Amino acid sequence: QVQLVESGGGLVQVGGSLRLSCAASGRTFNNYAMGWFRQAPGKERDIVAAINWNGGSTYVADSVKGRFTIPRDNAKNTVYLQMNSLKPEDTAVYYCATRRVPYGLGFLPYEYDYWGQGTQVTVSS
């Protein structure tokens, strides 16, 4: 049984930073790309960032480029989302997910098969 457990969300002021963590179990973590998505009320779930199996290839959405990064630590079966210079429009529930196939990157929700429970990030002005 694959499990993804997110942590690190919360309330932060504009310009602040948060680091989300996603701890994985039940799958050979090293073999799979990981992604972070977010969903604001009334909006679709969108990709924020993705990283391939060994960290050699990453993707960051234009809306967060230069502010967010997506490191992973395969020894700890954990992927992170480092969020800096947070803005009110970053407010959403953030989800980590593991890709269906053990290669490449994924950019759309259907490309991922296991999801965490989500963690709320609220940026106050």
N, C-alpha and C positions, 0 to 999 in steps of 0.2 A: 504494500500500500504506500503510494507516494504521498508525502506530506510536505507542505510548504508553510512555514510559520513566519509571519512578518512581525516586525517590531520597530519602534522608533518614531512613530507618528506623534502628533500633538499639535499644540497651539504655539505659534511663533509670530513675532512681529515682522512687518515688512523689512526686508534687508537681512533678516536672520538666516540661520542655517539649521538643517536637520540632516541626520543620516539614518536612512531606513536600512534594516537588515532583513534578509530572507534566508532562513535556515532550511535546508532540504534534507529529506531522508526517504529511503525506499527506492531509490533509483541511483544508478552510477552517475553521480552528479557531474563528474568530470567530462562525460561524453556529450552533454547537452547544452545548447544555447539557453540562456535565461533572458527574460524580459521583464521590464516594469511598465505597467499601464496605469492610467488614472481615469477616473470617471467622476465628473461633477454632476450635481442634480440636474436631471432633464437632458443630459448630454450623453453621447456615445462613449464607450470605453476606447481610449486612444493610446497608442504606443508613446512612451516617454523615452525609453532607452532599451537597448538590447546589447548582449555580449555573447560572443561565440564560446565554444567549449573551453578554450585555453586562454581567452582574453586577448587573442591576437587581432580580433576584429570587433569593433563596437559601432553602434549607431546611437545617435542622440537626436531627438526631434528638434526642429528649428526653433520651436518656442522656448526651449530650455538650453539650447546650445550656448556654451560658455559659462553656464551656471551649474549644470548638473553633470555628474560623471557616474559611471557604472562599473566599479571594480568588483572583482570576484576573488575569493580565496578557496581554491579547490581542496586544500588541506582541511578546511573547516566546513566544507559543503555549504558555503554561504556566499550570497551575492548581495551587494550593497547598492544603495542609491544615495550618493552624496549630493545634497541640494544646498546651494549657496545663493545669496542675493534673492531670497524668496519674495514673490509678488503675490498680491491678493488673487490673481488669476491662477495661481498654482494650487489654490484650495480645491481639494478633491479627496476621494478615497483612492488610495494607491494599492495596486495589486502586483505581486510578483507571479511569474508563471514559468513553466519549463516547456521547451519546445517539443513537438511530437516526434521529431526525427533528430538523430544525433549528428547533424552537420548544418553548416550555414547559419544564417540569422533569420528571424521571423519578425514581421512588422504588423501583422494583423492578428486579432484575437483567435481566429480559427486555426492558426498555425501552432497554437499552444494547447496542451491537453490537461495539465494540472495547474491549479490556481491556489494561491493563498486566500485567506479569509478577508484580506483587505485591512488597511490601516488608514485612519483619517488624518489628513494634514489640513490644518486651518491657518491661513496667514491673515493676520489682522492688521488693519491700517489705523 
